[in-house]
Amino acid sequence: MTAGSSFLTPATIAQAVSLLRDLNGTGVALAGATWISRAPVRCETPPQTYVSLAGISALHEIQVDAEQASIGCLATHARIANALDSCADLRALAMAAGSSATPAIRRMATIGGNLCTTGFAPADLIPPLLVLDAEIEVQNQEGIAIMPVAAFLAQRGDITPTHLVTRIILPRHARRSAHARLTLRQAGEYPVAHVSIAVATGADDTIADAAVAVGAVEATARRWPELEAALVGERPDPDRMKAISASRAGDFTGRDATDAPGWYRERVLPGLVARVFTALAERED
């Protein structure tokens, strides 16, 4: 392991976990660095020490089988998009990863960084992880813990300085999923709103089970349980889905920011729901 005054490069997960414990919040794990590189723009004070994870090969791995997908925290958006595109049940994550930011950023940005960055409301990969029932593996000196993604999001600000997210686990189910995002001008921007869905349909082609998650509208992405319940028993027709979601748009309180006001984020949700169901139909296997 090579150490500098502010940059440490552990060779194993155990070494990285030990360093984060010893730093006790004065250092941070460094993944793709796409968020940290813009810290000066946000007028943020940099940490005293960076713990680079780049040399830990296990954290780059993506493994997919019939039971689950296991994604190392350093897997980039581009690699995730390629690895999961043929999996109808996991395609929401592939679509989100493949449309985030720009091609150059997608080759560097990591799923772990997207998960662990607090104060980043439009993080692209959070909505699909929510609808795909993702579990987050976290390690510290005491051992390994696995928690649902929603639970991790609720406490990530408290645990990430001294804990290390090592992988993301996605169970495989008989379902289909898709994702849609909206930007104001161009693809490279952060989304003003984005929606992920995962649905299972019955023999009559009506929705038997639905998961819907919305990101960028509020401070943190979350599921939309009221809409999920309303979709059960319906046919996945985009126009019908738009009408139902329009009646539920008041379930969110949009955040005001420089890119868009809160009311606009709420208003575009029904159209995004229609778009994501259109994408689901177009990519039906």
ROPATI-387499 format. One line per 5 residues: number of its first residue (from 1); for each residue y, x, z of C-alpha. Coordinates in pm, whole numbers, plus 50000, padded with zeros to 5 digits. Each point is the difference from the previous one (the first is absolute). Example, Ala and Ser with C-alpha at 12.3 -4.5 7.8 and 13.67 -1.06 7.14 Angstrom:
1> 49550:51230:50780; 50344:50137:49934;
// end
This chain:
1> 50000:50000:50000; 50341:50130:49903; 50297:49917:50221; 50369:50036:49935; 50301:49916:50211;
6> 50002:49640:49877; 49698:49961:49771; 49634:49999:50109; 49699:49977:49767; 49679:49900:50180;
11> 49672:50034:49810; 49812:49721:50177; 50062:49656:50145; 49924:50132:50347; 50266:50269:49966;
16> 50257:49748:49875; 49929:49764:50289; 50028:50288:50249; 50334:50109:49857; 50143:49648:50012;
21> 49894:49970:50363; 50159:50331:50092; 50322:49914:49818; 50017:49674:50199; 50231:49817:49765;
26> 50219:50296:49896; 49806:50043:49675; 49869:49769:49730; 49704:49996:49765; 50104:50078:49642;
31> 49820:49822:49716; 50156:49957:49655; 50354:50064:50133; 50157:49740:49768; 50160:49820:50297;
36> 50085:50305:50207; 50166:50167:49701; 50267:49730:50004; 50069:50024:50373; 50344:50164:49944;
41> 50104:49703:49786; 49917:49772:50294; 50193:50233:50237; 49685:50060:50205; 49950:50304:50223;
46> 49691:50190:49882; 49715:50068:50244; 49963:50345:50152; 49661:50055:49842; 49801:49870:49704;
51> 49621:49993:50014; 49889:50011:49637; 49673:49818:49928; 49969:50117:49641; 49726:50256:50067;
56> 49758:49756:50166; 49763:49900:49720; 49841:49706:50183; 50335:49820:50011; 50021:49993:49620;
61> 49666:49824:49946; 49947:49654:49850; 49650:49853:50027; 49907:49656:49867; 49664:49829:50031;
66> 49870:49643:50014; 50087:49960:50368; 50342:50160:50035; 50266:50230:49864; 50099:50297:50216;
71> 50334:50156:49911; 50125:50321:50158; 50357:49994:50123; 50109:50259:49740; 49869:49803:49701;
76> 50295:49955:49766; 50114:49674:49847; 49892:50122:49655; 49646:50088:50113; 49962:49671:50185;
81> 50109:49804:49693; 49741:50177:49787; 49719:49977:50256; 50033:49628:50076; 50113:49846:49672;
86> 49647:49892:49904; 49940:49832:50339; 50110:49637:49968; 50002:49948:50376; 50215:50307:50067;
91> 50224:49978:49695; 50307:49893:50199; 50015:50348:50147; 49941:50161:49659; 50282:49793:49848;
96> 50241:50077:50283; 49922:50372:49989; 50022:50010:49620; 50341:49830:49983; 50179:50165:50292;
101> 50304:50219:49941; 49960:50231:49697; 49702:50192:49854; 50123:50324:50157; 50029:49840:50345;
106> 49662:49830:49965; 49839:50341:49950; 50141:50117:50336; 50046:49698:50228; 49704:49933:50228;
111> 49849:49690:50155; 50029:50157:50345; 50369:50064:49955; 50055:49644:49879; 49825:49868:50310;
116> 50165:50223:50258; 50361:49985:49884; 50194:49775:50234; 50323:49838:49894; 49879:49971:49639;
121> 49983:49625:49935; 49902:50018:49629; 49698:50231:50045; 49788:49915:49696; 49650:50031:50140;
126> 50033:49796:50320; 49965:49646:49852; 49672:50076:49818; 49861:50172:50307; 50076:49687:50201;
131> 49822:49760:49764; 49704:50235:49955; 49929:50009:50376; 50056:50375:50014; 49908:50195:50310;
136> 50184:50316:50098; 49815:50298:50145; 50214:50194:50248; 49906:50320:50179; 50133:50180:50304;
141> 49860:50244:50252; 49804:49723:50174; 49814:49893:49687; 50010:49751:49713; 50133:49644:50009;
146> 49977:49743:49721; 50244:49709:50001; 50104:49719:49763; 50299:50088:49788; 50218:49731:50161;
151> 49931:50145:50345; 50081:50348:49874; 50332:49886:49852; 50096:49841:50330; 49962:50327:50193;
156> 50034:50278:49743; 50336:50116:50132; 49842:50074:50336; 49677:50166:49888; 50072:50197:49683;
161> 50190:50293:50158; 49688:50118:50184; 49721:49827:49806; 49881:50058:49646; 49909:49727:49753;
166> 49697:50143:49822; 49872:49727:49771; 50026:49637:49893; 49688:49785:49981; 49982:49698:49770;
171> 49702:49764:50030; 49861:49868:49671; 49981:49620:49963; 49925:49743:49731; 50365:49942:49921;
176> 50267:50093:49748; 50340:50143:50076; 50329:50079:49829; 50355:50118:50071; 50347:49942:49855;
181> 50334:50162:50079; 50359:49923:49906; 50280:50251:49952; 50354:49924:49894; 50038:50250:49717;
186> 49717:50245:49939; 49645:50082:50107; 50096:50312:50195; 50198:49803:50257; 49869:49869:50327;
191> 49890:49635:49970; 50229:49730:50135; 49681:49801:50061; 49633:50040:49924; 49691:49785:50051;
196> 49629:50073:50026; 49719:49744:49993; 49624:50003:50047; 49806:49681:49928; 49645:49877:49990;
201> 49924:49694:49788; 49720:49748:50024; 49769:49862:49733; 50265:49747:49895; 50256:50282:49952;
206> 50213:49887:50293; 50119:50248:50259; 49756:50024:50290; 50183:50277:50185; 50339:50162:49946;
211> 50192:50293:50140; 50367:50047:49910; 50234:50274:50118; 50370:50054:49933; 50192:50324:50020;
216> 50366:50109:49978; 50126:49653:50095; 50000:50065:50375; 50012:50327:50191; 49621:50035:49992;
221> 49749:49859:49754; 49783:49719:50138; 49749:49737:49907; 50111:49648:49900; 49756:49780:50196;
226> 50177:49671:49926; 49963:50053:49626; 49644:50124:50037; 49901:49673:50165; 50184:49794:49738;
231> 49818:50172:49711; 49648:49917:50115; 49847:49730:49779; 50254:50057:49722; 49929:50136:49655;
236> 50163:50342:49948; 50240:49873:49733; 50320:50210:50007; 50234:49701:49963; 49827:49814:50280;
241> 50005:50313:50217; 50374:50034:49937; 50065:49642:50104; 49799:50032:50320; 50164:50328:50096;
246> 50347:49859:49928; 49937:49742:50270; 49918:50282:50244; 50276:50250:49915; 50178:49917:50326;
251> 49720:50175:50187; 50189:50330:49951; 50339:50123:50114; 50115:50242:49733; 50165:50325:50102;
256> 50341:50095:49864; 50024:50348:49847; 50201:50183:49734; 49748:49921:49726; 49981:49624:50061;
261> 50106:49733:50251; 49743:49824:50210; 50041:49662:49832; 49914:50154:49663; 49679:50155:50133;
266> 49893:49657:50127; 50093:49827:49674; 49789:50225:49776; 49679:49956:50199; 49866:49693:49813;
271> 50046:50175:49665; 49821:50307:50130; 49711:49787:50125; 49970:49850:49651; 50009:50349:49848;
276> 49728:50134:50225; 49770:49705:49921; 50070:50055:49629; 49900:50364:50044; 49685:49888:50180;
281> 49900:49780:49706; 50081:50267:49742; 49784:50260:50172; 49707:49768:50077; 49672:50187:49950;
// end
